[in-house]
Amino acid sequence: MVSRRKKIGVAHVIYNSRNPNGLILAALRVKPPYQRQRYGRLLLQQVIDEFSVPEWHELRLIVQPFGDKPLDEAQLIRFYQRFGFVRLPTRGQYPLMRRLLFSE
Ligand SMILES: CC(C)(COP(=O)(O)OP(=O)(O)OC[C@H]1O[C@@H](n2cnc3c(N)ncnc32)[C@H](O)[C@@H]1OP(=O)(O)O)[C@@H](O)C(=O)NCCC(=O)NCCS
């Protein structure tokens, strides 16, 4: 995401090699000086809108705070739940969440 030519945040979306119609949000980050100004929400909504097309059925992510970690795991789960993500069972160390992208 770029605002007035400044890079303020990133969202990395990659293919899910286990699901031909699935995507993975591999990293969502807003630079510290710009946090808590709704850019995170904006960026996540932009990703959802951009990939809500017939080709893509679901977006998954692993809840794993990184960098300066302004939000802990529980806060991130609530953040993603507000965008329609639900938790999936996992044997992994970190929570796994999924959001359906396109339904006819
Ligand atoms: C997660 C992240 C992208 C959110 O970006 P952001 O621009 O700060 O988020 P927003 O301003 O859009 O805030 C969205 C909501 O998150 C919550 N939130 C954000 N910062 C918070 C903080 N410091 N403390 C508590 N809640 C917070 C709030 O519920 C907020 O909504 P509200 O302002 O209406 O109360 C940002 O915290 C970040 O870059 N974190 C470090 C990297 C990371 O851990 N990414 C997640 C990997 S799974």
The ligand as a Gaussian input file, in Angstrom:
#p B3LYP/6-31G(d) Opt

LIG

0 1
 C       -1.980000      -6.269000      12.206000
 C       -1.647000      -4.902000      11.638000
 C       -1.379000      -5.028000      10.137000
 C       -2.899000      -3.990000      11.858000
 O       -2.635000      -2.754000      11.197000
 P       -3.211000      -1.363000      11.728000
 O       -3.124000      -0.399000      10.594000
 O       -2.551000      -0.962000      12.984000
 O       -4.736000      -1.731000      12.046000
 P       -6.002000      -0.775000      12.031000
 O       -5.628000       0.629000      12.417000
 O       -6.728000      -0.945000      10.746000
 O       -6.829000      -1.371000      13.252000
 C       -7.678000      -2.460000      13.089000
 C       -8.109000      -2.981000      14.451000
 O       -7.055000      -3.729000      15.030000
 C       -7.060000      -3.510000      16.454000
 N       -5.799000      -2.863000      16.821000
 C       -4.881000      -2.273000      15.992000
 N       -3.823000      -1.834000      16.691000
 C       -4.078000      -2.164000      17.990000
 C       -3.347000      -2.010000      19.207000
 N       -2.141000      -1.418000      19.230000
 N       -3.885000      -2.487000      20.356000
 C       -5.094000      -3.070000      20.356000
 N       -5.845000      -3.253000      19.225000
 C       -5.334000      -2.810000      18.075000
 C       -8.236000      -2.654000      16.785000
 O       -9.339000      -3.470000      17.051000
 C       -8.422000      -1.911000      15.487000
 O       -9.711000      -1.449000      15.313000
 P      -10.167000      -0.067000      16.057000
 O       -9.087000       0.936000      15.793000
 O      -11.479000       0.246000      15.404000
 O      -10.295000      -0.401000      17.515000
 C       -0.460000      -4.250000      12.382000
 O       -0.700000      -4.311000      13.756000
 C        0.917000      -4.881000      12.100000
 O        1.584000      -4.546000      11.117000
 N        1.361000      -5.793000      12.983000
 C        2.740000      -6.371000      12.874000
 C        2.793000      -7.501000      11.887000
 C        1.843000      -8.627000      12.252000
 O        1.922000      -9.180000      13.339000
 N        0.959000      -8.977000      11.296000
 C       -0.029000     -10.039000      11.481000
 C        0.502000     -11.372000      11.043000
 S       -0.748000     -12.658000      11.213000

